[in-house]
Amino acid sequence: MVVEDVHLAALKTHERTRTLAARKEQNKRDAQATQAHLAFSQGHTLGSFLSSLAESPTVLLRQRREPWELLGIETRNKYDVLHANGFPLGYAVQQGRGFLPAIARHFFGHAHSFEVHLFDSQRVALAVARFPFRLFFRRMEVSDTNGVCLGAVQARWSLLGSRYHIEDSQGRISATLHRPLFSFWRFNVWRGIPGGARGRDMARIEKKWSGLMSETFFDADTFRISFEADLDTGSHGPAGGGSNSMHERLIILLAAILVDIQHFERRASRN
């Protein structure tokens, strides 16, 4: 009788173990399926945004006015991404809510690490621009919401004007962003690598006059990003166009935020 009870208990334990293992395996498959579905959805949404961006030869990046800046309080940067005719394409928001991020912004401005998230007009997350802590030579790293690197922009030393290198997803320099010495509000983007000849023009980032009130009391800058018609040809790297050039459009668009932070952002406490 005792032997039968032990045998029955062993069978129940074995059956319970198999059930738990099967349930764990099913949960794992469900999680993988959900992750794959989210990745597909995110990729599809990002692709739709990039397609809209590719169909827009001119895009506006307009920073939102923050009334708190009149009181000397540094707030999170927020930008609207607009078609040239004012049609909304999306928006970008600096992350970091709460007391400690607010204190960091107030006392250190943007001299600390932070992120800016890009959303489409339906509030679906598309990409993340990370700004690592740098005292000199600021850097912006762009990835999708799954953490896959799409490219980066790195500030470089320049005797005449300001210079940045645009990197592709493999870390290779594919283009140069440059502000001439006496052209304070215009940045040119051309294809080319260090030590090589300057290639064709790709885009132009221009700061627009926002009005006396905005320029004096607010950090509400507006930038016009104009893409060249042949940007999608001759892309650096094996991809040679297609998604590679569409990612370059995204990097150039977000580079306008780096330009704003690096060259035009003022501390609210100094206004």
Backbone as numpy.savetxt, mean C-alpha at the origin, in Angstrom:
# Nx Ny Nz CAx CAy CAz Cx Cy Cz
-14.92 -61.55 32.71 -15.75 -60.35 32.71 -14.89 -59.10 32.71
-13.85 -59.15 33.52 -12.94 -58.01 33.60 -12.23 -57.80 32.28
-11.84 -58.92 31.64 -11.15 -58.83 30.35 -12.06 -58.22 29.30
-13.34 -58.61 29.34 -14.28 -58.06 28.36 -14.48 -56.56 28.57
-14.55 -56.14 29.85 -14.71 -54.72 30.14 -13.49 -53.93 29.65
-12.31 -54.47 29.86 -11.09 -53.79 29.42 -11.06 -53.70 27.90
-11.47 -54.81 27.25 -11.48 -54.81 25.79 -12.50 -53.81 25.25
-13.68 -53.74 25.88 -14.70 -52.80 25.45 -14.24 -51.36 25.65
-13.56 -51.09 26.77 -13.05 -49.74 27.03 -11.98 -49.35 26.01
-11.15 -50.33 25.63 -10.11 -50.06 24.64 -10.73 -49.74 23.28
-11.80 -50.46 22.91 -12.48 -50.19 21.64 -13.11 -48.80 21.64
-13.73 -48.43 22.76 -14.33 -47.11 22.85 -13.27 -46.01 22.76
-12.13 -46.23 23.43 -11.05 -45.24 23.37 -10.51 -45.11 21.96
-10.34 -46.25 21.28 -9.84 -46.23 19.90 -10.82 -45.52 18.98
-12.13 -45.81 19.17 -13.14 -45.17 18.33 -13.18 -43.67 18.58
-13.04 -43.29 19.85 -13.05 -41.86 20.18 -11.83 -41.16 19.56
-10.71 -41.80 19.61 -9.49 -41.23 19.03 -9.64 -41.05 17.52
-10.22 -42.07 16.83 -10.43 -41.97 15.40 -11.40 -40.85 15.07
-12.44 -40.70 15.89 -13.42 -39.62 15.66 -12.79 -38.25 15.80
-11.98 -38.10 16.87 -11.31 -36.82 17.08 -10.32 -36.51 15.96
-9.60 -37.54 15.50 -8.65 -37.34 14.41 -9.36 -36.96 13.11
-10.49 -37.64 12.84 -11.26 -37.32 11.63 -11.83 -35.91 11.70
-12.30 -35.53 12.88 -12.86 -34.18 13.05 -11.76 -33.13 12.88
-10.59 -33.39 13.43 -9.47 -32.47 13.29 -9.05 -32.33 11.84
-9.01 -33.44 11.12 -8.64 -33.41 9.71 -9.68 -32.64 8.89
-10.97 -32.83 9.22 -12.03 -32.11 8.51 -11.94 -30.61 8.77
-11.67 -30.25 10.04 -11.51 -28.83 10.36 -10.33 -28.22 9.62
-9.26 -28.99 9.46 -8.10 -28.52 8.73 -8.43 -28.29 7.27
-9.17 -29.24 6.67 -9.57 -29.09 5.26 -10.51 -27.90 5.09
-11.43 -27.72 6.05 -12.34 -26.58 5.97 -11.58 -25.26 6.07
-10.59 -25.22 6.95 -9.80 -23.99 7.10 -9.01 -23.70 5.84
-8.44 -24.75 5.22 -7.69 -24.56 3.98 -8.61 -24.09 2.86
-9.81 -24.65 2.81 -10.75 -24.23 1.77 -11.18 -22.78 1.96
-11.41 -22.41 3.24 -11.79 -21.02 3.52 -10.67 -20.06 3.16
-9.44 -20.45 3.52 -8.30 -19.60 3.19 -8.13 -19.46 1.68
-8.30 -20.55 0.97 -8.19 -20.50 -0.49 -9.27 -19.63 -1.10
-10.49 -19.74 -0.54 -11.59 -18.92 -1.04 -11.33 -17.44 -0.78
-10.82 -17.13 0.43 -10.51 -15.73 0.75 -9.40 -15.21 -0.14
-8.38 -16.05 -0.38 -7.29 -15.62 -1.26 -7.78 -15.36 -2.67
-8.66 -16.25 -3.16 -9.22 -16.05 -4.51 -10.06 -14.78 -4.56
-10.89 -14.58 -3.54 -11.75 -13.39 -3.51 -10.91 -12.13 -3.44
-9.87 -12.16 -2.57 -9.02 -10.98 -2.44 -8.28 -10.71 -3.73
-7.75 -11.78 -4.36 -7.05 -11.60 -5.62 -7.97 -11.09 -6.71
-9.19 -11.59 -6.73 -10.16 -11.13 -7.73 -10.50 -9.66 -7.51
-10.69 -9.26 -6.23 -11.01 -7.87 -5.93 -9.85 -6.96 -6.26
-8.64 -7.34 -5.89 -7.46 -6.54 -6.22 -7.29 -6.44 -7.72
-7.55 -7.55 -8.43 -7.46 -7.51 -9.88 -8.46 -6.55 -10.50
-9.66 -6.51 -9.94 -10.67 -5.57 -10.44 -10.24 -4.14 -10.21
-9.66 -3.87 -9.04 -9.18 -2.51 -8.76 -8.05 -2.13 -9.71
-7.12 -3.06 -9.93 -6.00 -2.78 -10.84 -6.49 -2.57 -12.26
-7.52 -3.30 -12.66 -8.09 -3.10 -13.99 -8.69 -1.70 -14.11
-9.39 -1.27 -13.07 -9.95 0.09 -13.07 -8.83 1.12 -13.09
-7.75 0.83 -12.38 -6.61 1.74 -12.37 -5.95 1.82 -13.73
-5.89 0.66 -14.42 -5.27 0.64 -15.74 -6.10 1.39 -16.77
-7.40 1.50 -16.54 -8.28 2.21 -17.46 -8.35 3.71 -17.16
-7.62 4.15 -16.14 -7.66 5.56 -15.74 -6.29 6.19 -16.00
-6.13 6.94 -17.07 -4.83 7.56 -17.34 -4.43 8.58 -16.30
-5.41 9.14 -15.59 -5.13 10.11 -14.54 -5.94 9.76 -13.30
-5.27 9.72 -12.15 -5.90 9.39 -10.88 -5.56 10.49 -9.88
-6.52 10.82 -9.03 -6.30 11.80 -7.99 -6.20 11.12 -6.63
-5.25 11.56 -5.83 -5.12 11.11 -4.45 -5.35 12.34 -3.57
-6.50 12.38 -2.91 -6.90 13.57 -2.16 -6.94 13.26 -0.67
-6.13 13.97 0.08 -6.11 13.77 1.52 -7.32 14.46 2.17
-7.93 13.77 3.11 -9.11 14.32 3.78 -8.70 15.34 4.84
-9.51 16.36 4.96 -9.27 17.38 5.99 -9.64 16.83 7.36
-8.81 17.14 8.34 -9.05 16.72 9.71 -9.15 17.95 10.60
-10.36 18.32 11.04 -10.53 19.53 11.87 -9.69 19.52 13.14
-9.35 18.33 13.66 -8.56 18.27 14.88 -7.18 18.89 14.70
-6.70 18.97 13.46 -5.38 19.55 13.23 -5.35 21.04 13.57
-6.51 21.69 13.50 -6.57 23.10 13.89 -6.24 23.29 15.36
-6.45 22.24 16.15 -6.17 22.28 17.59 -4.79 21.73 17.91
-4.01 21.44 16.87 -2.66 20.92 17.10 -2.61 19.44 17.38
-3.68 18.69 17.04 -3.71 17.25 17.29 -3.42 16.51 15.99
-2.37 15.70 16.00 -1.98 14.94 14.81 -2.89 13.72 14.67
-3.54 13.59 13.52 -4.49 12.51 13.30 -3.95 11.55 12.25
-4.66 10.43 12.08 -4.28 9.46 11.06 -4.56 10.03 9.68
-3.64 9.80 8.76 -3.84 10.26 7.39 -4.89 9.40 6.69
-5.77 10.06 5.96 -6.79 9.36 5.17 -6.82 9.99 3.79
-6.86 9.14 2.77 -6.83 9.61 1.39 -7.97 8.98 0.60
-8.54 9.76 -0.30 -9.50 9.25 -1.27 -8.80 9.06 -2.61
-9.03 7.92 -3.23 -8.49 7.64 -4.56 -9.62 7.86 -5.56
-9.44 8.81 -6.46 -10.51 9.24 -7.35 -10.07 9.18 -8.80
-11.03 8.89 -9.66 -10.82 9.07 -11.09 -10.72 10.56 -11.37
-10.17 10.91 -12.52 -9.99 12.32 -12.86 -11.30 13.09 -12.84
-12.42 12.41 -13.12 -13.72 13.07 -13.12 -14.38 13.07 -11.74
-13.65 12.61 -10.70 -14.17 12.61 -9.35 -14.84 11.33 -8.93
-14.94 10.34 -9.83 -15.56 9.05 -9.49 -14.67 8.30 -8.50
-15.21 7.83 -7.36 -14.38 7.17 -6.35 -13.90 5.79 -6.80
-12.62 5.54 -6.64 -12.03 4.23 -6.91 -11.73 3.47 -5.63
-11.45 4.19 -4.56 -11.12 3.56 -3.29 -10.62 4.61 -2.32
-10.00 4.14 -1.24 -9.44 5.06 -0.26 -8.34 4.34 0.51
-7.49 5.14 1.16 -6.38 4.61 1.94 -6.41 5.25 3.32
-6.14 4.45 4.35 -6.23 4.93 5.73 -4.98 4.47 6.49
-4.37 5.39 7.19 -3.27 5.05 8.07 -3.82 4.30 9.28
-3.18 3.21 9.64 -3.63 2.40 10.77 -3.03 2.93 12.07
-3.59 2.49 13.17 -3.05 2.87 14.47 -4.01 3.68 15.30
-5.13 3.04 15.70 -6.05 3.69 16.62 -5.59 3.48 18.05
-6.08 4.31 18.93 -5.76 4.14 20.33 -4.85 5.24 20.85
-4.59 5.16 22.15 -3.86 6.22 22.84 -2.39 6.25 22.45
-1.71 5.10 22.49 -0.27 5.09 22.22 0.07 5.51 20.79
-0.63 4.99 19.75 -0.35 5.49 18.40 -0.60 6.99 18.26
-1.63 7.51 18.93 -1.89 8.95 18.87 -0.75 9.74 19.50
-0.22 9.26 20.61 0.91 9.92 21.25 2.14 9.89 20.33
2.37 8.73 19.68 3.51 8.61 18.77 3.39 9.59 17.60
2.16 9.71 17.06 1.97 10.64 15.94 2.18 12.08 16.39
1.71 12.41 17.58 1.78 13.79 18.04 3.22 14.23 18.29
4.02 13.36 18.89 5.37 13.76 19.27 6.42 13.42 18.22
6.18 12.39 17.42 7.19 11.96 16.46 6.74 12.12 15.01
5.50 12.59 14.79 5.03 12.71 13.41 4.98 11.34 12.75
5.68 11.21 11.63 5.75 9.93 10.94 7.13 9.27 11.08
7.89 9.71 12.07 9.21 9.12 12.31 9.08 7.87 13.16
8.18 6.98 12.78 8.01 5.69 13.43 7.38 4.74 12.41
7.37 3.48 12.73 6.82 2.50 11.80 5.29 2.53 11.85
4.65 2.40 10.70 3.19 2.39 10.63 2.77 1.77 9.31
1.47 1.56 9.16 0.92 0.96 7.95 -0.19 1.84 7.40
-0.35 1.79 6.08 -1.48 2.41 5.40 -2.17 1.32 4.60
-3.47 1.13 4.84 -4.24 0.09 4.16 -5.06 0.71 3.04
-5.05 0.03 1.91 -5.80 0.48 0.74 -7.07 -0.34 0.61
-8.21 0.33 0.38 -9.51 -0.31 0.24 -10.13 0.13 -1.09
-11.03 -0.72 -1.61 -11.79 -0.28 -2.78 -13.00 0.52 -2.31
-13.83 0.95 -3.25 -14.97 1.79 -2.91 -16.02 1.06 -2.09
-15.95 -0.29 -2.06 -16.88 -1.10 -1.27 -16.30 -1.49 0.09
-15.20 -0.85 0.47 -14.54 -1.08 1.75 -13.94 -2.47 1.88
-13.53 -3.04 0.77 -12.84 -4.33 0.78 -11.34 -4.06 0.76
-10.61 -4.67 1.71 -9.17 -4.46 1.80 -8.47 -5.00 0.56
-7.52 -4.23 0.04 -6.83 -4.60 -1.19 -5.33 -4.80 -0.99
-4.69 -3.86 -0.31 -3.23 -3.91 -0.19 -2.82 -3.18 1.08
-1.57 -3.42 1.47 -1.00 -2.82 2.67 0.33 -2.18 2.30
0.50 -0.92 2.68 1.77 -0.21 2.51 2.41 -0.05 3.88
3.56 -0.69 4.07 4.26 -0.64 5.36 5.41 0.37 5.28
5.51 1.17 6.32 6.57 2.18 6.41 7.44 1.82 7.62
8.54 1.12 7.41 9.42 0.77 8.53 10.05 2.02 9.15
10.46 1.89 10.38 11.11 3.02 11.05 12.45 3.32 10.38
12.59 4.53 9.94 13.84 5.00 9.33 14.05 6.46 9.70
15.25 6.78 10.19 15.59 8.19 10.41 15.94 8.86 9.10
16.53 8.10 8.20 16.90 8.62 6.89 16.50 7.59 5.84
16.36 8.08 4.60 16.07 7.21 3.46 14.84 6.34 3.72
13.68 7.00 3.75 12.43 6.31 4.03 12.16 5.21 3.01
11.40 4.21 3.46 11.09 3.06 2.62 9.61 2.72 2.78
9.00 2.30 1.69 7.61 1.85 1.71 7.56 0.48 1.03
6.99 -0.50 1.73 6.88 -1.86 1.22 5.41 -2.19 1.02
5.05 -2.66 -0.17 3.65 -2.90 -0.53 3.41 -4.40 -0.68
2.34 -4.89 -0.10 1.96 -6.29 -0.22 0.44 -6.38 -0.33
-0.05 -7.54 -0.75 -1.49 -7.74 -0.71 -1.89 -8.11 0.71
-3.17 -8.35 0.93 -3.64 -8.62 2.28 -3.22 -9.99 2.80
-2.67 -10.83 1.93 -2.15 -12.14 2.36 -0.66 -12.08 2.66
-0.07 -10.88 2.56 1.34 -10.72 2.85 2.26 -10.97 1.69
1.73 -11.18 0.49 2.57 -11.42 -0.69 3.12 -10.08 -1.18
4.43 -10.00 -1.29 5.09 -8.75 -1.68 4.73 -8.39 -3.12
4.37 -7.11 -3.33 4.07 -6.60 -4.67 5.13 -5.64 -5.16
5.88 -5.06 -4.25 6.92 -4.11 -4.64 7.27 -3.20 -3.49
8.16 -2.23 -3.75 8.61 -1.32 -2.70 9.13 -0.05 -3.35
9.24 0.99 -2.54 9.85 2.26 -2.95 10.88 2.63 -1.90
12.12 2.89 -2.34 13.23 3.15 -1.43 13.86 4.50 -1.76
13.95 5.37 -0.75 14.61 6.67 -0.94 16.11 6.46 -1.07
16.73 7.25 -1.95 18.17 7.18 -2.18 18.78 8.57 -2.07
20.08 8.60 -1.80 20.77 9.88 -1.73 20.88 10.48 -3.12
20.66 11.79 -3.19 20.77 12.49 -4.46 21.25 13.90 -4.21
22.23 14.32 -4.96 22.78 15.67 -4.82 21.85 16.70 -5.42
21.20 16.35 -6.52 20.31 17.27 -7.22 18.88 16.74 -7.15
18.06 17.35 -6.33 16.67 16.92 -6.20 16.51 15.76 -5.23
15.43 15.04 -5.39 15.13 13.87 -4.56 14.95 12.66 -5.46
15.43 11.51 -5.00 15.41 10.31 -5.83 14.93 9.10 -5.03
14.10 8.28 -5.67 13.62 7.03 -5.08 13.76 5.94 -6.13
13.99 4.73 -5.67 14.01 3.56 -6.55 12.74 2.75 -6.31
12.10 2.34 -7.40 10.92 1.49 -7.34 11.35 0.05 -7.59
11.02 -0.83 -6.67 11.43 -2.24 -6.74 10.22 -3.11 -7.09
10.48 -4.20 -7.80 9.41 -5.14 -8.10 9.29 -6.14 -6.96
8.46 -7.15 -7.15 8.20 -8.12 -6.08 9.42 -8.96 -5.72
10.43 -8.98 -6.61 11.65 -9.74 -6.35 12.76 -8.88 -5.78
12.46 -7.61 -5.53 13.47 -6.70 -4.99 14.37 -6.08 -6.04
14.07 -6.29 -7.31 14.86 -5.71 -8.39 14.38 -4.30 -8.69
15.31 -3.40 -8.92 14.96 -2.01 -9.24 14.45 -1.95 -10.68
13.24 -1.46 -10.85 12.64 -1.41 -12.18 12.41 0.00 -12.67
12.39 0.99 -11.76 12.09 2.36 -12.18 12.65 3.34 -11.16
12.66 4.60 -11.55 13.17 5.67 -10.70 12.11 6.75 -10.56
11.93 7.21 -9.33 11.05 8.34 -9.03 11.94 9.50 -8.64
11.82 10.62 -9.36 12.77 11.71 -9.18 12.06 13.06 -9.19
12.45 13.91 -8.24 12.00 15.29 -8.22 13.18 16.17 -8.60
13.08 16.91 -9.71 14.18 17.83 -10.10 14.44 18.86 -9.02
15.60 19.46 -9.07 16.06 20.36 -8.02 15.12 21.54 -7.81
14.66 22.16 -8.90 13.83 23.35 -8.79 12.38 23.10 -9.18
11.96 21.86 -9.11 10.57 21.50 -9.40 9.98 20.89 -8.14
9.50 21.74 -7.24 9.16 21.29 -5.90 7.90 20.44 -5.85
6.98 20.63 -6.78 5.69 19.94 -6.72 5.53 18.87 -7.78
6.56 18.52 -8.51 6.44 17.52 -9.57 7.50 16.43 -9.40
7.04 15.18 -9.48 7.91 14.02 -9.40 7.71 13.21 -10.68
8.80 12.88 -11.35 8.74 12.12 -12.59 9.14 10.67 -12.32
8.47 9.76 -12.98 8.78 8.33 -12.88 9.19 7.84 -14.25
10.38 7.28 -14.33 10.82 6.72 -15.59 11.43 5.34 -15.39
11.41 4.57 -16.45 11.97 3.22 -16.38 13.47 3.30 -16.48
14.13 2.62 -15.59 15.58 2.64 -15.60 16.14 2.09 -14.31
17.38 1.66 -14.37 18.06 1.08 -13.22 19.33 1.87 -12.95
19.89 1.80 -11.73 21.10 2.55 -11.42 22.25 2.20 -12.36
22.91 3.22 -12.85 24.03 3.02 -13.75 23.64 2.83 -15.19
22.36 2.73 -15.46 21.89 2.54 -16.82 21.30 3.82 -17.40
21.00 3.76 -18.69 20.41 4.92 -19.34 18.97 5.10 -18.91
18.51 6.33 -18.94 17.12 6.61 -18.59 16.20 6.06 -19.67
15.21 5.30 -19.25 14.26 4.73 -20.19 13.08 5.64 -20.43
11.99 5.06 -20.92 10.81 5.86 -21.23 10.12 6.33 -19.96
9.44 7.45 -20.08 8.66 7.98 -18.97 7.49 7.04 -18.67
7.20 6.86 -17.38 6.12 5.98 -16.96 4.93 6.74 -16.38
5.23 7.74 -15.55 4.16 8.46 -14.88 4.71 9.77 -14.33
3.79 10.56 -13.82 4.15 11.83 -13.20 3.23 12.06 -12.01
3.83 12.43 -10.88 3.09 12.74 -9.66 3.22 14.24 -9.41
2.08 14.93 -9.36 2.09 16.38 -9.18 1.20 16.77 -8.01
1.72 17.60 -7.15 0.90 18.16 -6.07 0.10 19.33 -6.63
-1.19 19.33 -6.33 -2.06 20.40 -6.81 -2.30 21.41 -5.69
-2.52 22.64 -6.08 -2.84 23.68 -5.11 -4.22 23.41 -4.54
-4.30 23.33 -3.21 -5.56 22.98 -2.54 -6.32 24.17 -2.00
-5.83 25.37 -2.24 -6.48 26.56 -1.70 -5.72 27.10 -0.51
-5.82 28.38 -0.29 -5.06 29.04 0.77 -5.39 28.47 2.14
-6.68 28.23 2.40 -7.10 27.72 3.71 -6.50 26.34 3.97
-6.62 25.45 2.99 -6.11 24.09 3.17 -4.60 24.07 3.29
-3.91 24.85 2.45 -2.46 24.84 2.46 -1.91 25.43 3.76
-2.65 26.34 4.37 -2.17 27.02 5.56 -2.47 26.25 6.84
-3.69 25.72 6.94 -4.13 25.17 8.23 -4.30 23.65 8.22
-4.36 23.03 7.05 -4.60 21.59 7.00 -3.50 20.90 6.21
-3.30 19.60 6.50 -2.45 18.75 5.68 -3.32 18.02 4.66
-4.15 18.79 3.96 -5.09 18.18 3.02 -4.57 18.38 1.60
-3.53 17.64 1.25 -2.91 17.77 -0.06 -3.64 16.93 -1.09
-3.56 17.36 -2.33 -4.14 16.62 -3.45 -3.04 16.37 -4.48
-2.93 15.13 -4.92 -1.91 14.76 -5.90 -2.59 14.21 -7.15
-2.05 14.58 -8.28 -2.52 14.05 -9.56 -1.45 13.11 -10.09
-1.84 11.85 -10.30 -0.93 10.83 -10.85 -1.34 10.58 -12.29
-0.45 10.91 -13.21 -0.72 10.75 -14.64 0.15 9.62 -15.18
-0.49 8.58 -15.71 0.22 7.44 -16.25 0.40 7.61 -17.76
1.56 7.20 -18.24 1.80 7.24 -19.68 1.01 6.13 -20.36
0.63 6.37 -21.61 -0.22 5.40 -22.33 0.50 4.08 -22.56
1.83 4.11 -22.70 2.58 2.88 -23.00 3.23 2.29 -21.76
2.67 2.58 -20.58 3.24 2.05 -19.34 3.22 0.53 -19.33
2.21 -0.08 -19.94 2.04 -1.53 -19.87 2.96 -2.28 -20.81
3.83 -1.58 -21.52 4.78 -2.24 -22.41 6.18 -2.03 -21.87
7.00 -3.05 -22.08 8.39 -2.93 -21.68 8.64 -3.01 -20.21
7.81 -3.71 -19.47 8.01 -3.83 -18.04 9.28 -4.58 -17.75
9.95 -4.17 -16.69 11.17 -4.83 -16.29 10.86 -6.21 -15.73
11.68 -7.16 -16.07 11.50 -8.49 -15.49 10.89 -9.45 -16.47
10.83 -10.74 -16.14 10.36 -11.76 -17.04 8.90 -11.64 -17.38
8.14 -10.98 -16.50 6.71 -10.89 -16.78 6.45 -10.03 -17.99
7.25 -8.94 -18.11 7.18 -8.12 -19.30 5.83 -7.51 -19.56
5.15 -7.07 -18.57 3.85 -6.45 -18.77 2.80 -7.17 -17.96
1.54 -7.07 -18.37 0.47 -7.77 -17.68 0.38 -7.36 -16.23
0.32 -8.38 -15.34 0.16 -8.09 -13.92 1.35 -7.32 -13.36
2.54 -7.52 -13.97 3.73 -6.81 -13.49 3.54 -5.31 -13.63
3.08 -4.85 -14.79 2.87 -3.42 -15.00 1.68 -2.91 -14.19
0.67 -3.73 -13.98 -0.47 -3.32 -13.17 -0.05 -3.12 -11.72
0.85 -3.97 -11.23 1.38 -3.78 -9.89 2.21 -2.50 -9.83
2.92 -2.18 -10.92 3.68 -0.95 -10.95 2.77 0.27 -10.82
1.62 0.22 -11.44 0.65 1.31 -11.28 0.25 1.46 -9.82
0.01 0.35 -9.17 -0.36 0.39 -7.76 0.77 0.98 -6.92
2.02 0.57 -7.18 3.16 1.08 -6.43 3.31 2.58 -6.65
3.13 3.03 -7.89 3.25 4.46 -8.18 2.15 5.25 -7.48
0.93 4.70 -7.47 -0.17 5.35 -6.78 0.15 5.52 -5.30
0.59 4.44 -4.65 0.90 4.51 -3.23 2.17 5.32 -2.96
3.04 5.44 -3.97 4.23 6.27 -3.80 3.86 7.72 -3.58
2.70 8.13 -4.06 2.25 9.50 -3.81 2.04 9.74 -2.32
1.65 8.70 -1.57 1.51 8.83 -0.12 2.88 9.03 0.51
3.87 8.27 0.04 5.24 8.44 0.55 5.75 9.84 0.24
5.46 10.34 -0.96 5.86 11.69 -1.33 5.21 12.71 -0.41
3.94 12.53 -0.11 3.23 13.45 0.78 3.86 13.44 2.17
4.10 12.26 2.70 4.65 12.15 4.05 6.07 12.71 4.12
6.84 12.46 3.10 8.25 12.83 3.12 8.48 14.31 2.82
7.64 14.90 1.97 7.95 16.23 1.48 6.92 17.30 1.83
5.68 16.92 2.12 4.65 17.93 2.30 3.92 17.84 3.63
4.14 16.76 4.37 3.43 16.60 5.64 4.02 17.55 6.69
3.16 18.24 7.39 3.57 19.13 8.47 2.98 18.61 9.78
3.69 18.82 10.85 3.17 18.47 12.17 2.03 19.41 12.50
0.90 18.87 12.95 -0.24 19.71 13.28 0.09 20.71 14.38
0.98 20.33 15.29 1.32 21.22 16.39 2.11 22.44 15.94
2.63 22.38 14.69 3.40 23.50 14.17 2.57 24.43 13.32
1.33 24.01 12.98 0.49 24.83 12.13 -0.02 26.07 12.88
